[in-house]
Structure formats: structure tokens, C-alpha cells
Amino acid sequence: MNKRVLVIEDEERLRRVVQVHLSAAGFEVETAGSAEAAVPRLDWAGIVLTDLRLPGEDGLALVARIQSMRPGMPVVVMTAFGSVETAVAAMKAGAADFVQKPFSLDHLQTVIEKAFEVKALREENQRLREELGGRYQIDN
């Protein structure tokens, strides 16, 4: 499985710090400063890490858009403007997890690793279901 993370963050300094940390942890990382710049890179990504407040398109709309384009794509939302209501809205839009700024880079790395583990389990589950379905299919 690819360990590719697409980081969408309009604050350049934070975007770069996250990129350097995740790259050092063994992830392939690409970055974008807006939703518009990120959308063409979705096919490359294994998961998406996005800010909730972005120029042009807000993060919740982006999460829903990603889920319509790439169903099941794990999306981790980060924001400095977090509340329980915001976290619930992000999860309802299809986010896999929610991280409140400021966060430790180690915590963020753990969240990203967990998202990849869940993705791998879902893909394995799907593969096994397809394998079992083919094996026990009844011919008419």
C-alpha cells in the first residue's frame, strides 16, 4: 500500500513543517495551499490531511467532495477552530479523524498511521469478501 499523504494547508509554514516531519517518518508527501490545487492530486494520494478553513472552498465541502470523487478515501481534518460540533460535522461529511491545532507532530503522525491501518484493513476486508463471493457463487 502506498504511504502517500496529500497535505492541504493554506499556511505555508505549517504545511512545510508537516511535510518535513511526515517525510522523515517514511511517508511520501505532496502539499497544496488550496482545495483547487489539491483536487488534481487526489488520484496520487493514499490519504488526505486538510485544514478546515481554506481559501475558496471550506474544508467540510472539500471532505464531501473528496468522498464523492474517491469513496472511502481517508481524510483527516485539522483546525484551530475546533469544537465538538465541528468535529461531528467533519465526521458526518466523511472525515476519518479530526485533529485540533496546535497539535504535536508525533500525535499527527500517529493519527496518519492509524488512518493508513484502517484503510489497509478495509481494503483487505473488501478483497476477502470478493474472494469468498467468487468462491461460493451459485450458478443458475
N, CA, C and O atoms as a GROMACS GRO file, in nm:
protein
  560
    1MET      N    1   0.085  -0.117   0.000
    1MET     CA    2   0.000   0.000   0.000
    1MET      C    3   0.089   0.124   0.000
    1MET      O    4   0.191   0.129   0.069
    2ASN      N    5   0.048   0.223  -0.080
    2ASN     CA    6   0.128   0.345  -0.081
    2ASN      C    7   0.104   0.424   0.048
    2ASN      O    8  -0.006   0.426   0.102
    3LYS      N    9   0.208   0.486   0.094
    3LYS     CA   10   0.201   0.570   0.215
    3LYS      C   11   0.210   0.715   0.173
    3LYS      O   12   0.296   0.791   0.218
    4ARG      N   13   0.118   0.753   0.083
    4ARG     CA   14   0.119   0.888   0.026
    4ARG      C   15   0.018   0.976   0.097
    4ARG      O   16  -0.100   0.942   0.108
    5VAL      N   17   0.065   1.090   0.144
    5VAL     CA   18  -0.020   1.185   0.215
    5VAL      C   19  -0.024   1.316   0.137
    5VAL      O   20   0.079   1.374   0.104
    6LEU      N   21  -0.145   1.361   0.107
    6LEU     CA   22  -0.165   1.491   0.044
    6LEU      C   23  -0.205   1.588   0.155
    6LEU      O   24  -0.311   1.574   0.215
    7VAL      N   25  -0.119   1.686   0.182
    7VAL     CA   26  -0.142   1.784   0.287
    7VAL      C   27  -0.198   1.911   0.224
    7VAL      O   28  -0.135   1.972   0.138
    8ILE      N   29  -0.318   1.950   0.267
    8ILE     CA   30  -0.382   2.071   0.216
    8ILE      C   31  -0.392   2.171   0.331
    8ILE      O   32  -0.471   2.154   0.424
    9GLU      N   33  -0.310   2.273   0.324
    9GLU     CA   34  -0.299   2.372   0.432
    9GLU      C   35  -0.260   2.505   0.368
    9GLU      O   36  -0.161   2.513   0.295
   10ASP      N   37  -0.337   2.610   0.397
   10ASP     CA   38  -0.307   2.740   0.336
   10ASP      C   39  -0.191   2.813   0.404
   10ASP      O   40  -0.131   2.901   0.343
   11GLU      N   41  -0.160   2.778   0.527
   11GLU     CA   42  -0.048   2.840   0.597
   11GLU      C   43   0.082   2.769   0.557
   11GLU      O   44   0.106   2.655   0.595
   12GLU      N   45   0.163   2.840   0.479
   12GLU     CA   46   0.281   2.777   0.419
   12GLU      C   47   0.378   2.719   0.521
   12GLU      O   48   0.432   2.611   0.500
   13ARG      N   49   0.401   2.789   0.630
   13ARG     CA   50   0.497   2.741   0.730
   13ARG      C   51   0.453   2.608   0.790
   13ARG      O   52   0.532   2.514   0.800
   14LEU      N   53   0.327   2.598   0.830
   14LEU     CA   54   0.275   2.474   0.887
   14LEU      C   55   0.277   2.363   0.783
   14LEU      O   56   0.312   2.249   0.814
   15ARG      N   57   0.238   2.396   0.662
   15ARG     CA   58   0.239   2.297   0.553
   15ARG      C   59   0.378   2.237   0.537
   15ARG      O   60   0.392   2.116   0.522
   16ARG      N   61   0.480   2.321   0.540
   16ARG     CA   62   0.619   2.275   0.524
   16ARG      C   63   0.665   2.192   0.644
   16ARG      O   64   0.731   2.090   0.626
   17VAL      N   65   0.632   2.235   0.764
   17VAL     CA   66   0.671   2.161   0.885
   17VAL      C   67   0.609   2.021   0.884
   17VAL      O   68   0.678   1.923   0.913
   18VAL      N   69   0.481   2.012   0.850
   18VAL     CA   70   0.413   1.882   0.843
   18VAL      C   71   0.477   1.796   0.734
   18VAL      O   72   0.499   1.677   0.755
   19GLN      N   73   0.506   1.856   0.620
   19GLN     CA   74   0.569   1.781   0.511
   19GLN      C   75   0.704   1.723   0.553
   19GLN      O   76   0.731   1.606   0.528
   20VAL      N   77   0.787   1.804   0.615
   20VAL     CA   78   0.920   1.758   0.657
   20VAL      C   79   0.907   1.646   0.760
   20VAL      O   80   0.978   1.546   0.750
   21HIS      N   81   0.819   1.663   0.858
   21HIS     CA   82   0.804   1.561   0.963
   21HIS      C   83   0.753   1.428   0.906
   21HIS      O   84   0.808   1.323   0.936
   22LEU      N   85   0.648   1.434   0.826
   22LEU     CA   86   0.592   1.310   0.771
   22LEU      C   87   0.689   1.244   0.673
   22LEU      O   88   0.696   1.122   0.666
   23SER      N   89   0.762   1.324   0.597
   23SER     CA   90   0.863   1.267   0.506
   23SER      C   91   0.971   1.195   0.585
   23SER      O   92   1.013   1.086   0.547
   24ALA      N   93   1.016   1.255   0.695
   24ALA     CA   94   1.118   1.193   0.779
   24ALA      C   95   1.066   1.064   0.843
   24ALA      O   96   1.144   0.974   0.876
   25ALA      N   97   0.934   1.054   0.860
   25ALA     CA   98   0.872   0.935   0.918
   25ALA      C   99   0.847   0.826   0.814
   25ALA      O  100   0.795   0.720   0.847
   26GLY      N  101   0.884   0.852   0.688
   26GLY     CA  102   0.872   0.750   0.585
   26GLY      C  103   0.754   0.763   0.491
   26GLY      O  104   0.731   0.675   0.408
   27PHE      N  105   0.680   0.870   0.502
   27PHE     CA  106   0.566   0.893   0.413
   27PHE      C  107   0.611   0.971   0.290
   27PHE      O  108   0.704   1.052   0.296
   28GLU      N  109   0.544   0.946   0.178
   28GLU     CA  110   0.559   1.032   0.061
   28GLU      C  111   0.458   1.144   0.080
   28GLU      O  112   0.341   1.117   0.107
   29VAL      N  113   0.501   1.268   0.066
   29VAL     CA  114   0.414   1.380   0.096
   29VAL      C  115   0.413   1.479  -0.020
   29VAL      O  116   0.518   1.519  -0.071
   30GLU      N  117   0.293   1.518  -0.060
   30GLU     CA  118   0.274   1.630  -0.152
   30GLU      C  119   0.188   1.731  -0.079
   30GLU      O  120   0.110   1.695   0.010
   31THR      N  121   0.201   1.858  -0.118
   31THR     CA  122   0.126   1.962  -0.050
   31THR      C  123   0.051   2.050  -0.149
   31THR      O  124   0.084   2.058  -0.267
   32ALA      N  125  -0.052   2.114  -0.096
   32ALA     CA  126  -0.130   2.211  -0.173
   32ALA      C  127  -0.176   2.319  -0.076
   32ALA      O  128  -0.203   2.292   0.041
   33GLY      N  129  -0.186   2.441  -0.126
   33GLY     CA  130  -0.228   2.553  -0.044
   33GLY      C  131  -0.376   2.584  -0.052
   33GLY      O  132  -0.426   2.672   0.018
   34SER      N  133  -0.447   2.510  -0.138
   34SER     CA  134  -0.591   2.533  -0.154
   34SER      C  135  -0.659   2.404  -0.202
   34SER      O  136  -0.593   2.312  -0.249
   35ALA      N  137  -0.790   2.401  -0.189
   35ALA     CA  138  -0.866   2.286  -0.238
   35ALA      C  139  -0.851   2.274  -0.389
   35ALA      O  140  -0.835   2.164  -0.442
   36GLU      N  141  -0.856   2.387  -0.456
   36GLU     CA  142  -0.845   2.387  -0.602
   36GLU      C  143  -0.713   2.324  -0.649
   36GLU      O  144  -0.711   2.249  -0.746
   37ALA      N  145  -0.604   2.356  -0.580
   37ALA     CA  146  -0.474   2.299  -0.617
   37ALA      C  147  -0.465   2.152  -0.579
   37ALA      O  148  -0.388   2.077  -0.641
   38ALA      N  149  -0.541   2.109  -0.479
   38ALA     CA  150  -0.532   1.972  -0.430
   38ALA      C  151  -0.611   1.871  -0.513
   38ALA      O  152  -0.565   1.758  -0.531
   39VAL      N  153  -0.726   1.909  -0.563
   39VAL     CA  154  -0.816   1.814  -0.630
   39VAL      C  155  -0.746   1.735  -0.742
   39VAL      O  156  -0.768   1.614  -0.750
   40PRO      N  157  -0.665   1.797  -0.828
   40PRO     CA  158  -0.599   1.717  -0.933
   40PRO      C  159  -0.501   1.612  -0.879
   40PRO      O  160  -0.462   1.521  -0.952
   41ARG      N  161  -0.461   1.624  -0.753
   41ARG     CA  162  -0.364   1.531  -0.693
   41ARG      C  163  -0.430   1.417  -0.615
   41ARG      O  164  -0.360   1.333  -0.558
   42LEU      N  165  -0.562   1.413  -0.610
   42LEU     CA  166  -0.630   1.312  -0.530
   42LEU      C  167  -0.600   1.170  -0.574
   42LEU      O  168  -0.590   1.080  -0.490
   43ASP      N  169  -0.584   1.147  -0.703
   43ASP     CA  170  -0.554   1.012  -0.750
   43ASP      C  171  -0.419   0.963  -0.702
   43ASP      O  172  -0.397   0.842  -0.689
   44TRP      N  173  -0.329   1.055  -0.675
   44TRP     CA  174  -0.195   1.019  -0.626
   44TRP      C  175  -0.200   0.977  -0.479
   44TRP      O  176  -0.126   0.888  -0.438
   45ALA      N  177  -0.286   1.040  -0.401
   45ALA     CA  178  -0.283   1.028  -0.256
   45ALA      C  179  -0.336   0.896  -0.204
   45ALA      O  180  -0.425   0.834  -0.263
   46GLY      N  181  -0.280   0.853  -0.090
   46GLY     CA  182  -0.333   0.740  -0.014
   46GLY      C  183  -0.432   0.791   0.090
   46GLY      O  184  -0.536   0.730   0.113
   47ILE      N  185  -0.398   0.903   0.152
   47ILE     CA  186  -0.490   0.973   0.242
   47ILE      C  187  -0.471   1.123   0.224
   47ILE      O  188  -0.372   1.168   0.166
   48VAL      N  189  -0.567   1.198   0.276
   48VAL     CA  190  -0.563   1.344   0.268
   48VAL      C  191  -0.566   1.400   0.410
   48VAL      O  192  -0.644   1.356   0.494
   49LEU      N  193  -0.479   1.497   0.434
   49LEU     CA  194  -0.479   1.574   0.558
   49LEU      C  195  -0.513   1.717   0.518
   49LEU      O  196  -0.436   1.780   0.446
   50THR      N  197  -0.626   1.768   0.563
   50THR     CA  198  -0.669   1.901   0.519
   50THR      C  199  -0.707   1.992   0.634
   50THR      O  200  -0.761   1.948   0.736
   51ASP      N  201  -0.678   2.118   0.616
   51ASP     CA  202  -0.724   2.221   0.707
   51ASP      C  203  -0.874   2.238   0.686
   51ASP      O  204  -0.926   2.210   0.577
   52LEU      N  205  -0.943   2.284   0.788
   52LEU     CA  206  -1.087   2.305   0.776
   52LEU      C  207  -1.119   2.438   0.708
   52LEU      O  208  -1.219   2.450   0.637
   53ARG      N  209  -1.034   2.536   0.729
   53ARG     CA  210  -1.055   2.668   0.666
   53ARG      C  211  -0.952   2.687   0.556
   53ARG      O  212  -0.832   2.698   0.581
   54LEU      N  213  -1.003   2.690   0.435
   54LEU     CA  214  -0.917   2.703   0.316
   54LEU      C  215  -0.968   2.815   0.228
   54LEU      O  216  -1.087   2.847   0.231
   55PRO      N  217  -0.880   2.875   0.150
   55PRO     CA  218  -0.928   2.978   0.057
   55PRO      C  219  -1.010   2.914  -0.055
   55PRO      O  220  -0.971   2.811  -0.111
   56GLY      N  221  -1.122   2.974  -0.086
   56GLY     CA  222  -1.203   2.927  -0.199
   56GLY      C  223  -1.309   2.825  -0.164
   56GLY      O  224  -1.425   2.842  -0.201
   57GLU      N  225  -1.272   2.721  -0.094
   57GLU     CA  226  -1.367   2.614  -0.059
   57GLU      C  227  -1.338   2.570   0.084
   57GLU      O  228  -1.224   2.540   0.118
   58ASP      N  229  -1.441   2.567   0.167
   58ASP     CA  230  -1.414   2.529   0.305
   58ASP      C  231  -1.388   2.379   0.316
   58ASP      O  232  -1.427   2.301   0.229
   59GLY      N  233  -1.322   2.341   0.424
   59GLY     CA  234  -1.279   2.204   0.442
   59GLY      C  235  -1.390   2.101   0.445
   59GLY      O  236  -1.373   1.990   0.395
   60LEU      N  237  -1.506   2.136   0.504
   60LEU     CA  238  -1.617   2.041   0.509
   60LEU      C  239  -1.668   2.011   0.369
   60LEU      O  240  -1.697   1.896   0.336
   61ALA      N  241  -1.681   2.115   0.287
   61ALA     CA  242  -1.723   2.093   0.148
   61ALA      C  243  -1.619   2.010   0.074
   61ALA      O  244  -1.654   1.925  -0.008
   62LEU      N  245  -1.492   2.034   0.103
   62LEU     CA  246  -1.386   1.958   0.038
   62LEU      C  247  -1.391   1.811   0.080
   62LEU      O  248  -1.374   1.723  -0.004
   63VAL      N  249  -1.415   1.784   0.208
   63VAL     CA  250  -1.425   1.645   0.254
   63VAL      C  251  -1.537   1.574   0.179
   63VAL      O  252  -1.518   1.462   0.130
   64ALA      N  253  -1.652   1.637   0.169
   64ALA     CA  254  -1.765   1.576   0.096
   64ALA      C  255  -1.731   1.557  -0.051
   64ALA      O  256  -1.766   1.456  -0.111
   65ARG      N  257  -1.663   1.654  -0.108
   65ARG     CA  258  -1.622   1.644  -0.250
   65ARG      C  259  -1.524   1.528  -0.271
   65ARG      O  260  -1.536   1.453  -0.367
   66ILE      N  261  -1.428   1.514  -0.181
   66ILE     CA  262  -1.332   1.404  -0.190
   66ILE      C  263  -1.405   1.271  -0.181
   66ILE      O  264  -1.376   1.179  -0.258
   67GLN      N  265  -1.501   1.260  -0.088
   67GLN     CA  266  -1.574   1.134  -0.072
   67GLN      C  267  -1.659   1.101  -0.194
   67GLN      O  268  -1.680   0.984  -0.225
   68SER      N  269  -1.708   1.204  -0.264
   68SER     CA  270  -1.785   1.176  -0.386
   68SER      C  271  -1.694   1.136  -0.501
   68SER      O  272  -1.733   1.056  -0.586
   69MET      N  273  -1.573   1.191  -0.504
   69MET     CA  274  -1.478   1.159  -0.611
   69MET      C  275  -1.402   1.029  -0.584
   69MET      O  276  -1.378   0.951  -0.676
   70ARG      N  277  -1.366   1.007  -0.458
   70ARG     CA  278  -1.287   0.891  -0.417
   70ARG      C  279  -1.350   0.829  -0.293
   70ARG      O  280  -1.298   0.846  -0.183
   71PRO      N  281  -1.461   0.757  -0.308
   71PRO     CA  282  -1.529   0.699  -0.192
   71PRO      C  283  -1.433   0.614  -0.108
   71PRO      O  284  -1.356   0.533  -0.160
   72GLY      N  285  -1.440   0.637   0.022
   72GLY     CA  286  -1.355   0.561   0.113
   72GLY      C  287  -1.218   0.620   0.136
   72GLY      O  288  -1.142   0.568   0.219
   73MET      N  289  -1.183   0.727   0.066
   73MET     CA  290  -1.053   0.791   0.086
   73MET      C  291  -1.046   0.847   0.228
   73MET      O  292  -1.129   0.930   0.264
   74PRO      N  293  -0.951   0.802   0.308
   74PRO     CA  294  -0.939   0.858   0.443
   74PRO      C  295  -0.898   1.006   0.437
   74PRO      O  296  -0.801   1.042   0.372
   75VAL      N  297  -0.974   1.088   0.506
   75VAL     CA  298  -0.946   1.231   0.514
   75VAL      C  299  -0.936   1.269   0.661
   75VAL      O  300  -1.030   1.247   0.738
   76VAL      N  301  -0.822   1.324   0.700
   76VAL     CA  302  -0.803   1.374   0.836
   76VAL      C  303  -0.815   1.526   0.830
   76VAL      O  304  -0.747   1.592   0.751
   77VAL      N  305  -0.902   1.580   0.914
   77VAL     CA  306  -0.928   1.724   0.917
   77VAL      C  307  -0.854   1.785   1.035
   77VAL      O  308  -0.856   1.731   1.145
   78MET      N  309  -0.788   1.898   1.011
   78MET     CA  310  -0.721   1.971   1.119
   78MET      C  311  -0.773   2.114   1.120
   78MET      O  312  -0.801   2.172   1.015
   79THR      N  313  -0.787   2.170   1.240
   79THR     CA  314  -0.835   2.307   1.251
   79THR      C  315  -0.796   2.369   1.384
   79THR      O  316  -0.780   2.300   1.485
   80ALA      N  317  -0.782   2.500   1.382
   80ALA     CA  318  -0.759   2.576   1.505
   80ALA      C  319  -0.892   2.620   1.565
   80ALA      O  320  -0.896   2.672   1.677
   81PHE      N  321  -1.000   2.601   1.490
   81PHE     CA  322  -1.132   2.648   1.532
   81PHE      C  323  -1.221   2.530   1.566
   81PHE      O  324  -1.335   2.521   1.519
   82GLY      N  325  -1.170   2.439   1.647
   82GLY     CA  326  -1.240   2.315   1.674
   82GLY      C  327  -1.341   2.326   1.786
   82GLY      O  328  -1.324   2.400   1.882
   83SER      N  329  -1.446   2.249   1.770
   83SER     CA  330  -1.548   2.232   1.874
   83SER      C  331  -1.606   2.093   1.851
   83SER      O  332  -1.579   2.029   1.749
   84VAL      N  333  -1.683   2.047   1.945
   84VAL     CA  334  -1.747   1.917   1.929
   84VAL      C  335  -1.836   1.919   1.805
   84VAL      O  336  -1.839   1.822   1.729
   85GLU      N  337  -1.909   2.028   1.786
   85GLU     CA  338  -1.998   2.039   1.671
   85GLU      C  339  -1.920   2.033   1.540
   85GLU      O  340  -1.964   1.969   1.444
   86THR      N  341  -1.804   2.099   1.536
   86THR     CA  342  -1.722   2.099   1.415
   86THR      C  343  -1.668   1.959   1.387
   86THR      O  344  -1.669   1.914   1.273
   87ALA      N  345  -1.623   1.891   1.492
   87ALA     CA  346  -1.573   1.754   1.474
   87ALA      C  347  -1.683   1.662   1.424
   87ALA      O  348  -1.659   1.580   1.334
   88VAL      N  349  -1.802   1.674   1.480
   88VAL     CA  350  -1.914   1.590   1.436
   88VAL      C  351  -1.949   1.621   1.290
   88VAL      O  352  -1.974   1.529   1.212
   89ALA      N  353  -1.951   1.748   1.254
   89ALA     CA  354  -1.981   1.786   1.115
   89ALA      C  355  -1.876   1.730   1.020
   89ALA      O  356  -1.910   1.684   0.910
   90ALA      N  357  -1.749   1.733   1.060
   90ALA     CA  358  -1.642   1.677   0.976
   90ALA      C  359  -1.660   1.527   0.957
   90ALA      O  360  -1.643   1.476   0.847
   91MET      N  361  -1.693   1.457   1.064
   91MET     CA  362  -1.712   1.312   1.055
   91MET      C  363  -1.835   1.280   0.970
   91MET      O  364  -1.832   1.185   0.892
   92LYS      N  365  -1.941   1.357   0.983
   92LYS     CA  366  -2.060   1.335   0.901
   92LYS      C  367  -2.031   1.359   0.753
   92LYS      O  368  -2.090   1.294   0.667
   93ALA      N  369  -1.940   1.452   0.724
   93ALA     CA  370  -1.902   1.480   0.585
   93ALA      C  371  -1.814   1.370   0.527
   93ALA      O  372  -1.793   1.362   0.406
   94GLY      N  373  -1.760   1.283   0.616
   94GLY     CA  374  -1.679   1.172   0.569
   94GLY      C  375  -1.537   1.170   0.619
   94GLY      O  376  -1.457   1.088   0.574
   95ALA      N  377  -1.502   1.259   0.712
   95ALA     CA  378  -1.366   1.260   0.766
   95ALA      C  379  -1.340   1.133   0.848
   95ALA      O  380  -1.429   1.083   0.916
   96ALA      N  381  -1.218   1.083   0.839
   96ALA     CA  382  -1.178   0.965   0.916
   96ALA      C  383  -1.136   1.003   1.057
   96ALA      O  384  -1.151   0.924   1.150
   97ASP      N  385  -1.084   1.125   1.073
   97ASP     CA  386  -1.038   1.170   1.204
   97ASP      C  387  -1.032   1.322   1.204
   97ASP      O  388  -1.047   1.387   1.101
   98PHE      N  389  -1.010   1.378   1.323
   98PHE     CA  390  -1.013   1.522   1.344
   98PHE      C  391  -0.901   1.557   1.440
   98PHE      O  392  -0.889   1.496   1.546
   99VAL      N  393  -0.817   1.655   1.404
   99VAL     CA  394  -0.705   1.697   1.488
   99VAL      C  395  -0.716   1.847   1.511
   99VAL      O  396  -0.731   1.925   1.417
  100GLN      N  397  -0.709   1.886   1.638
  100GLN     CA  398  -0.719   2.028   1.670
  100GLN      C  399  -0.581   2.090   1.681
  100GLN      O  400  -0.492   2.036   1.747
  101LYS      N  401  -0.564   2.206   1.616
  101LYS     CA  402  -0.440   2.283   1.625
  101LYS      C  403  -0.442   2.362   1.755
  101LYS      O  404  -0.549   2.403   1.799
  102PRO      N  405  -0.330   2.384   1.817
  102PRO     CA  406  -0.199   2.328   1.782
  102PRO      C  407  -0.192   2.182   1.823
  102PRO      O  408  -0.253   2.141   1.922
  103PHE      N  409  -0.117   2.104   1.748
  103PHE     CA  410  -0.101   1.962   1.777
  103PHE      C  411   0.047   1.929   1.776
  103PHE      O  412   0.128   2.001   1.717
  104SER      N  413   0.082   1.820   1.842
  104SER     CA  414   0.221   1.775   1.835
  104SER      C  415   0.237   1.697   1.705
  104SER      O  416   0.145   1.629   1.660
  105LEU      N  417   0.354   1.707   1.646
  105LEU     CA  418   0.379   1.636   1.521
  105LEU      C  419   0.375   1.485   1.542
  105LEU      O  420   0.336   1.411   1.452
  106ASP      N  421   0.416   1.440   1.660
  106ASP     CA  422   0.409   1.296   1.689
  106ASP      C  423   0.264   1.249   1.694
  106ASP      O  424   0.232   1.140   1.645
  107HIS      N  425   0.177   1.330   1.753
  107HIS     CA  426   0.035   1.294   1.757
  107HIS      C  427  -0.022   1.289   1.616
  107HIS      O  428  -0.096   1.196   1.581
  108LEU      N  429   0.012   1.388   1.535
  108LEU     CA  430  -0.036   1.390   1.397
  108LEU      C  431   0.012   1.266   1.322
  108LEU      O  432  -0.064   1.204   1.248
  109GLN      N  433   0.138   1.230   1.342
  109GLN     CA  434   0.192   1.110   1.277
  109GLN      C  435   0.115   0.986   1.319
  109GLN      O  436   0.086   0.900   1.236
  110THR      N  437   0.082   0.976   1.447
  110THR     CA  438   0.005   0.861   1.496
  110THR      C  439  -0.133   0.856   1.431
  110THR      O  440  -0.180   0.749   1.394
  111VAL      N  441  -0.197   0.971   1.418
  111VAL     CA  442  -0.329   0.977   1.353
  111VAL      C  443  -0.318   0.932   1.207
  111VAL      O  444  -0.403   0.858   1.159
  112ILE      N  445  -0.215   0.978   1.137
  112ILE     CA  446  -0.194   0.940   0.997
  112ILE      C  447  -0.168   0.790   0.986
  112ILE      O  448  -0.224   0.723   0.899
  113GLU      N  449  -0.083   0.737   1.074
  113GLU     CA  450  -0.055   0.592   1.072
  113GLU      C  451  -0.181   0.512   1.097
  113GLU      O  452  -0.205   0.410   1.031
  114LYS      N  453  -0.263   0.557   1.192
  114LYS     CA  454  -0.390   0.488   1.221
  114LYS      C  455  -0.482   0.490   1.100
  114LYS      O  456  -0.547   0.390   1.069
  115ALA      N  457  -0.487   0.603   1.031
  115ALA     CA  458  -0.572   0.613   0.912
  115ALA      C  459  -0.527   0.515   0.804
  115ALA      O  460  -0.609   0.454   0.736
  116PHE      N  461  -0.395   0.500   0.788
  116PHE     CA  462  -0.345   0.403   0.691
  116PHE      C  463  -0.377   0.259   0.734
  116PHE      O  464  -0.410   0.176   0.650
  117GLU      N  465  -0.368   0.230   0.864
  117GLU     CA  466  -0.401   0.096   0.913
  117GLU      C  467  -0.548   0.063   0.887
  117GLU      O  468  -0.580  -0.047   0.842
  118VAL      N  469  -0.636   0.157   0.916
  118VAL     CA  470  -0.780   0.136   0.892
  118VAL      C  471  -0.806   0.117   0.743
  118VAL      O  472  -0.885   0.032   0.704
  119LYS      N  473  -0.739   0.196   0.661
  119LYS     CA  474  -0.755   0.182   0.515
  119LYS      C  475  -0.711   0.044   0.469
  119LYS      O  476  -0.779  -0.019   0.388
  120ALA      N  477  -0.598  -0.004   0.520
  120ALA     CA  478  -0.548  -0.136   0.483
  120ALA      C  479  -0.646  -0.245   0.525
  120ALA      O  480  -0.670  -0.340   0.450
  121LEU      N  481  -0.702  -0.234   0.645
  121LEU     CA  482  -0.799  -0.333   0.692
  121LEU      C  483  -0.925  -0.333   0.607
  121LEU      O  484  -0.979  -0.439   0.575
  122ARG      N  485  -0.972  -0.215   0.569
  122ARG     CA  486  -1.091  -0.208   0.483
  122ARG      C  487  -1.064  -0.270   0.346
  122ARG      O  488  -1.148  -0.342   0.293
  123GLU      N  489  -0.946  -0.242   0.290
  123GLU     CA  490  -0.911  -0.298   0.160
  123GLU      C  491  -0.899  -0.450   0.167
  123GLU      O  492  -0.942  -0.521   0.076
  124GLU      N  493  -0.839  -0.501   0.276
  124GLU     CA  494  -0.827  -0.645   0.293
  124GLU      C  495  -0.964  -0.709   0.311
  124GLU      O  496  -0.992  -0.815   0.254
  125ASN      N  497  -1.049  -0.646   0.388
  125ASN     CA  498  -1.185  -0.696   0.408
  125ASN      C  499  -1.259  -0.704   0.276
  125ASN      O  500  -1.326  -0.803   0.248
  126GLN      N  501  -1.248  -0.600   0.194
  126GLN     CA  502  -1.314  -0.598   0.063
  126GLN      C  503  -1.260  -0.710  -0.026
  126GLN      O  504  -1.337  -0.779  -0.093
  127ARG      N  505  -1.128  -0.727  -0.026
  127ARG     CA  506  -1.067  -0.832  -0.108
  127ARG      C  507  -1.115  -0.970  -0.065
  127ARG      O  508  -1.147  -1.054  -0.149
  128LEU      N  509  -1.121  -0.994   0.065
  128LEU     CA  510  -1.166  -1.123   0.116
  128LEU      C  511  -1.314  -1.147   0.084
  128LEU      O  512  -1.352  -1.259   0.051
  129ARG      N  513  -1.395  -1.044   0.094
  129ARG     CA  514  -1.537  -1.058   0.059
  129ARG      C  515  -1.553  -1.094  -0.088
  129ARG      O  516  -1.634  -1.180  -0.123
  130GLU      N  517  -1.476  -1.028  -0.173
  130GLU     CA  518  -1.483  -1.058  -0.316
  130GLU      C  519  -1.436  -1.201  -0.343
  130GLU      O  520  -1.494  -1.272  -0.425
  131GLU      N  521  -1.330  -1.241  -0.274
  131GLU     CA  522  -1.277  -1.376  -0.292
  131GLU      C  523  -1.380  -1.480  -0.247
  131GLU      O  524  -1.402  -1.580  -0.316
  132LEU      N  525  -1.441  -1.458  -0.132
  132LEU     CA  526  -1.543  -1.551  -0.083
  132LEU      C  527  -1.666  -1.550  -0.172
  132LEU      O  528  -1.725  -1.656  -0.198
  133GLY      N  529  -1.705  -1.433  -0.219
  133GLY     CA  530  -1.820  -1.424  -0.308
  133GLY      C  531  -1.798  -1.503  -0.436
  133GLY      O  532  -1.890  -1.570  -0.484
  134GLY      N  533  -1.679  -1.496  -0.491
  134GLY     CA  534  -1.646  -1.571  -0.612
  134GLY      C  535  -1.638  -1.720  -0.587
  134GLY      O  536  -1.674  -1.800  -0.673
  135ARG      N  537  -1.590  -1.758  -0.471
  135ARG     CA  538  -1.572  -1.898  -0.438
  135ARG      C  539  -1.704  -1.969  -0.412
  135ARG      O  540  -1.720  -2.086  -0.446
  136TYR      N  541  -1.799  -1.898  -0.352
  136TYR     CA  542  -1.925  -1.961  -0.314
  136TYR      C  543  -2.043  -1.913  -0.396
  136TYR      O  544  -2.158  -1.923  -0.353
  137GLN      N  545  -2.016  -1.861  -0.513
  137GLN     CA  546  -2.122  -1.814  -0.601
  137GLN      C  547  -2.199  -1.933  -0.657
  137GLN      O  548  -2.140  -2.032  -0.699
  138ILE      N  549  -2.330  -1.922  -0.657
  138ILE     CA  550  -2.415  -2.030  -0.708
  138ILE      C  551  -2.451  -1.998  -0.852
  138ILE      O  552  -2.502  -1.890  -0.882
  139ASP      N  553  -2.424  -2.092  -0.941
  139ASP     CA  554  -2.459  -2.073  -1.082
  139ASP      C  555  -2.605  -2.108  -1.102
  139ASP      O  556  -2.655  -2.205  -1.044
  140ASN      N  557  -2.675  -2.030  -1.184
  140ASN     CA  558  -2.816  -2.057  -1.214
  140ASN      C  559  -2.827  -2.138  -1.339
  140ASN      O  560  -2.938  -2.171  -1.382
   0.00000   0.00000   0.00000
